[in-house]
């Protein structure tokens, strides 16, 4: 293998989900199907929101952005994995690995920030309904999304540039299906203690602040629901945020399992299972969660699909 100037290697080897040859075709079929469902589902959500004027509200603006981010998030890892399975090649270049890691972190953080923005939107809508149009103005919604994009990419860029300074002079085998941060960090022969502190601080701030926003929002939403006198009223209020809460539990549950631990205790098996959940399963499930639990979205999707199936002549 060729030697790089600073890293010691020019490419890595991704072991994938399984090293068993008889599993490869099955895995290819399963993940190709899941990827296509993810792309189609999120694209339908975006088109339904864009084509229906009744859905031109802050909640659906954030949802359309989340669907776009989920599409990009899955596309940073799954196509490369499918290509490796199909071509029976497991290598990824050093530059390609760092690029994949950068976009993976950027879109994961962006998912995090957008979920927080959606929670804040639900808080204002339920707890401060008289101020909703003022607080969640179009300008403020665009500003929230713009800040989310900038912060996520800046954090991802800083960690990627930091990682690029490390030497990889030992094993070049990554026991994963993509270039994730912790498996890559374990391969470095440089002193990574400072980086781990920086990574933990970044992850804590980028994770804790949005999570605190979500927690604050839902504590106040639940208190407001308890003050609603009728059971029908309680159900109606909770139904507006039930879909978002399901997404939060799926996303944060798997992220906490992997990233809120020191790299020395990282388990490849646990990391792969959790990574499949938040990089493939969660983006695939989000369109179903929102379309099945939301009457407005179901009507918009039916209208969109009926237009698409109606002949133009």
Buried (B, 14 or more C-beta within 10 A) or exposed (E): EEEBEEBBBBBBBBBBBBEEEEEBEEBBEEBBEBBEBBBEBBBBBBBBBBEBEEBEBBBBBBBBBBBBBBBBBBBBBBEBBBEBBEEEEBBBEBEBBBBBBBBBBBBBBBBBBBBBBBBBBBBBBBBBEEEBEEBBEEEEBEEBBEEBBEBBBEBBEBBBEBBBEBBBBEEBEBBBBBBBBBBBBBBBEBEBEEBBEBBBEBBEEBBEBBBEBBBBBBEBBEEBBEEBEEEEEBEEBBEBBBBBBBBBEBBBEBBEBBBEBEBEEBBBEEBBBBBBBBBBBBBBBBBEBBBEBBEBBBBBBEBBEEEEEEEEE
